[in-house]
Amino acid sequence: MPHRLIATCAVVIAAMPTLADPEAELAFARSILNDLQGPSFRENVEYCGYIGLDEDGSLVATVSTRGGADWCEMDIPEHFEIVASYHTHAGYDPNSWSEIPSGGDMESDEDLGIDGYISTPGGRLWYIDTADMVAFQICGIGCLQFDPSFQPAPEDNIQPNYTYDELIRKIGD
């Protein structure tokens, strides 16, 4: 997968909102989500929040909100300009499509006119581009902390990107 990571990152960075440093936003999101992976797995819940710009144009994030096994609701902050959401998927469940974003993940970001970042139990990192309604896998299994109980399922055939319609067809939500 490492050889595809470079190409995928280039596509994702080009698709990001205009910021002084889109690579900084990606690194910031990656760091936040990596730190939340352990608690998310231990508690088997999602954690979520927003990334934004403060009055000086610096990247900031809300304190993460604890959700449930397959949901997370957050209050919209008023103290900065939101540029993206972030959320973990809960612990590994072999009966769940937790290694890819859901249609609902994309819809909630689209409703706010922002993009999003999602981490999975397998340690994948996804970027949601709501302008084109496409999810890009920034990096694959193990690029972030992963749930020790995670078992890859080749039959899931996880692709490097999905359109909204492809996600709906694949997982039906």
C-alpha positions, -999 to +999 in steps of 0.1 A: +000+000+000+028+026+006+033+031-031-003+041-035-003+063-004+019+090-021-004+093-051-036+092-029-022+120-007-014+142-037-050+138-049-064+145-014-043+175-008-053+190-041-089+185-032-087+202+002-101+236+009-078+265+002-057+270+033-022+285+038-009+249+043-032+220+035-005+195+045-006+211+080-044+204+081-038+168+072-011+163+098-032+181+124-062+158+117-041+127+116-026+136+150-060+142+166-075+110+153-044+089+162-047+101+198-084+092+199-080+057+185-071+040+218-100+054+239-124+048+210-114+011+209-114+006+247-148+021+251-162+009+217-176+044+209-170+070+183-153+103+192-158+134+170-152+171+167-143+200+144-111+214+130-111+251+122-092+283+119-090+308+148-089+346+143-052+344+136-057+318+109-041+290+130-055+255+130-075+247+161-098+218+171-128+214+194-125+191+224-137+157+212-172+146+220-179+110+230-206+093+210-220+058+208-209+026+189-221+039+156-228+076+160-214+109+173-231+142+176-213+175+182-222+211+189-212+235+162-186+259+177-189+296+173-154+306+182-137+296+149-143+290+112-149+253+107-130+237+079-135+200+086-150+175+109-131+145+125-144+113+139-133+078+148-152+047+141-156+026+173-139-007+180-136-036+156-168-054+148-166-081+121-203-075+113-199-037+106-186-017+076-164+003+099-134+003+076-150+028+052-170+060+056-208+057+054-231+077+033-243+093+065-207+104+073-206+122+040-241+137+043-235+152+077-204+170+064-221+181+032-250+196+052-225+219+069-205+226+037-173+212+052-150+182+045-141+155+070-116+130+083-124+095+096-102+069+113-111+032+114-105+002+137-079-010+112-060+022+115-070+036+081-074+074+076-101+087+052-107+122+038-142+132+028-144+158+000-179+171+000-175+193-030-173+162-052-188+137-026-158+114-027-140+096+001-103+092-003-083+067+017-052+087+028-035+057+042-043+020+048-043-005+076-020+004+104-011+039+094-029+050+127-033+031+159-054+001+153-077-021+174-057-051+186-088-073+178-089-060+142-089-087+115-086-077+078-113-092+056-101-095+020-136-101+009-145-066+019-124-054-011-117-019+003-109+005-025-087+036-023-117+059-029-155+059-031-181+082-045-212+088-024-232+066-047-206+038-045-207+039-007-245+037-007-245+007-030-217-010-010-231-006+025-267+004+019-270+036+040 
